[in-house]
Amino acid sequence: MTNRSEGGKWALAGYLYQLIGQHSLTLRVIGSQDGPLEVDDEVNISLMLSEFDSDSASLAEMLGQDAAMISEKKVVLVQFMYSTRDRRIDRTEIDEIITNLLNDAKEASKQTQGTVACMLVTNRELTGPAKEHWADAARDKKAGFDLFLKHQSMEEGIRHIDEFGMTYGATRDERAKAVDLLLGSAFRVLGEGKTGTLLTKEDFVEAFTGSRDGCPLTVSVIASIARESLKQYGEANHQTDKWKGTGVRREALDDLLQAIYEHALVIVTGMGGCGKSMLVWNLLYEISQQEAGGCAIDFAQFVESNWIAAMVNKWRNLPSDTLVNNNPDLAVERLLIANPQLSKPVIYLGLDGIDEYTDLYAHKGDLRESIELFVKREQDCRKGDPPDATLIVSCRDKDEVLREWLPFPPGGSGIRLRSIRVSEFSNDEFMEAMKLAVPDLYLDLVEAQPPQSARREPGTYEYGVDLQESIWLPAGTEQIDARVHKMLLHPVMWRGLLALDQAERMNAIRGKPDAIDAMVTEFLRWFHYKVRRRRIGLSDLSFDTFAQLLSTIAKKSNYEGANGRDGEWVGSACSTHQVNEREALALYLEACSIGLITENPRMKWWWRNPFVAETLARAKGGSS
């Protein structure tokens, strides 16, 4: 009775070895499709392996082998040999195994009309004569078939399955439960008398993620998703990498790149329209191209609850409301599990315009919780640990962000947040932009006088020059209109210039009225697009009406001095009978956001550039 019991255990162990071995081989090959997979020379036939299907299972049963893997007219016959005892395979036994494999290989070649190879997977050692006989048969390619030998323990097979679960971000407990579930499912199917495939790839994915449609969280997969998402975001918001390869904002980009590897929370601050959003977007897009981690950016006003977890669930192709997946810390942990070789951080997020009309946020509390998560990580960074996740926040007023969003008063946390301030273009950056926009004129300017470096005070992180600084123009040239030069020190105005052809650009820079009008019109078209996208109440506003509103406001305002928000802006806009007070105020906030105007706490505003106001006031009817 004892012998029967022991025999049953050995038979069960042998079946488990075969079951785990089959799927561990398959999952390793499937996993290799998501990134590089280092395998032993004996298993370097991954292109011949595919997941099990009904045809391969039927062929294995017909030939009496443990598994048959079929892919594009290529067949691998697999025999598993397992023993719970330390019993080696001798010369006689290996000869019998080779003979059986080769006979079945001949039959498989007839059935499939394809290339056939044979593999022996075992946890048993071979005796010396047995090794020599196998090596001779493999080298001679008996009967024209390849022979492969793979030594694999039961533990190795389970480890391969476990590693497959890790690529999906499953935790240790989730992976252990998944293996138990899968083995139980296989025995259940077997007990029902079903033949063919016991477990499919989808069964494994479902066991590790809870969904048959789940996707891996490996960096090669999520970086591809992130690139496409960032590309769509950039196109929707007219963000481009047009300055790539130039010196424009390169120093700021390099400092920001260094900051995100050292800090969990980084603030990019500066006046509206100075290029904060573009700087953050360009950095994240650059990281996604390097496949250095997961990346995402969004407008702060659109961020909802469980933002971080929802982002990772989107990459996993899972519903965002899954209870087990709505923990942001767990979401970051899943990325670390799936990418053990990746340097920290493993995720980079951007929140754009966090200090813009915060009273309209529907999920202000949820957003604050997300930011507090990174504050905690920033505190951990002070202990010398690199952050596992980094958040970049763009805003106009750093102090307002500290007061409004952080869980402590300014200076009360004991940590000093890293901030990078971006301002107007420096003269060097202006010249770099000219090199891209009007290369012929740039060469003339360089010959007249080399560019001068912008002043940068020690210990600050500010790029560009303040509006109050004196206007610099190259000596010995009258090719740049001083008013246009001042206008183009404001980075956002280059959107209008770069929309023109080369001839119009040259004329605009030289101060030709028609070309300047065309440049301002193109700038307004981008501004109009942005307003319609971000403001539901203004989504149906036509461009002609939009231009008429701004023209009316300009005509009734003081170009050089202070204006009242309620009077010169809201009152003037409402006088056109095209918008109500709420819509006029929304337009005002958007004008502040892009830097068309600046404001102070007393609700007074100024035109950022009086020359733009003069150009708007010249507009007749609804267009420039």
C-alpha positions, 0 to 999 in steps of 0.5 A: 500500500505504501509503494502504491502511495509513493508511486502515486506521488511520483506520478503526480510530481512527474505530471506537475513537472511536465505541466510547469515545464511546458508553460514555463518554456512557453512563457519565457518565449512570450516574455521575450517578445516584450524585451531581451531574454537571455537563454541557455544555448540549449534553448536557443530555439525561441523562434520555434516556440509558440504558445500552445494551441489545439493543433500542437496539443493534438499532435503531441497526443498523436505522437505520444510526446509530452508537448509539441510546439508549432510556429510557422511550419516549425515544430519542437517535440518536447519530452519531460523526464522527472524523478524525485530520486537522485537517479541518473540517466544511463547510456541505455535509457538515453539511447531509447529516448533518442530513438523515440524522439527521432521516430516521432520527429519523422512522423511529425515532419510528414504531418506538418511538412515543416522543420522539426527539432527535438528537446529533452527537458529533465531534472536528472543528470546524465552519466558520462556515456549517456552524455557522450551518446547524446552529444554524438547524436546532436552533433551528427543530426541523426535523421536530419533533426536537431536535438536539444537538452535542457536541465531544469528543476521544478523550482526553475520552472516555477521561477520562470512562471513567477518571472512572467507574472513579475513583468505584469507588476504582480506582487509576491503574494499575487504571484503565489496565489496565481500559481496555485490558481493556475495549477488548480485550474489545470487539474480541474480541466484534466479532471473533466476529461478535456484534452488539448491545451490545459492553460493558455497565455490568457489564463496566465495573464488573467491569473496575474492581473485579473483580466485576460486583456492585461498588458505587461508593465515592462518599460519597453511596453509602457514607454511606447504607450507613453510616447504615443500619449505624449505625442497626442497631448503635444499635438492637441496643445501645439507642443513641439520639440521645435527647439530640439538640437538648438541651444534654446532652453537647453541649459534649463532642460539639463538642470531639470533632467538632473533635478528629477533624478534627485527630487521626487517633487520639482517645481517649474515656475515662471510668468505665463507664456515663458515656455514652462509647459513646453519645457516639461513636455519636451523633457518627458518626451525625451525620457520616453524616447530613451525608455527610462521609465513611464511618463505622463502629463496632464492639465491639473484641472482635468486630474481626477481621483486616483490619478497615479493609479489610474495612469498605471492601470491604463498602461496595464490595460485594466479598468481604473476602478478596480479596487485592488489597483487604486492605490498609488503606492502600489501602482509605483511598486508594480512598476518597480517589480516589472522593471527590476533592472531600471534605475529610479525613478521608474515613473515621471509625471507632469502637472501643468498649470496647477495654480490656474483657476483652482476654484474650478477644480472638481477634485481638488482634495484628490489632487492634493493627496497626489501631491502629498504623496510626492512630498513624502517621497521628497522627505525620503530623498533627504535620507539619501534614497533616490526617488522611485517616482517624480512629479514635475509641477508647472506654475506661475507663482511658487509661493501660491503652490506652497500655500494652496497645495502642500500639507505644510506652511512654507518652510514648515516641513523642514524640506526645501523643494527644488524649483527652476524658474524660467523667464524671457528668452536670453539674448543667446536663446534669442539668437539660437531661435533666430538660427532656426527661424531665419538662418540667413538673417542669423548669419548677418547678425553673427557677423555683425556682433557675437551674442552676449550671454544673459546675466545669471545671478549666483545660486539661482535657477533662472533662465532668460532675462526680465522684461525690465532689463534693457533691450539688447540688439546686435551692433551695426544692424538695422535688420531687427525692429526693436519692438518686434525684438522685445515681442520675441523675447516672450517665447510664446510669440514664436508660435506666431512667427514660426507659422509664417513662411521664410519671407514673412518671417523676415518681413515681420522681424524687420517691422513690416506691418502686414507681416506683423499682423500676420504673425499676431493673427497666427498667435491668436489662432493658437490662443483661440484653439487653446481656449476652446479646448480648455474652456467648455463655455467657450468651445463654440467661439468662432475665431472671428468673434474671438479676434473681435473680443480681443480687439475691442478689449485692446481699443478700450484699454491702456496699452502702457499702464494698469487696467481693471479686470472688471472694467477694461477686460470683462466690461469691454468683452461683454460690450460686444454682446458675444460673451457673458461675464463668466465667459469674459472672466474665463478668457481673462484667466486664459490670457494670464495663463499664456502671458498675453497680460499680467496681473497683480493681487488687486485685480489690475492687469497690464499688457505683457507687450504694448506692441501686441495690444497696438496690433490687436487694436488695429484689427478691423472687424473680426480679423487682423 
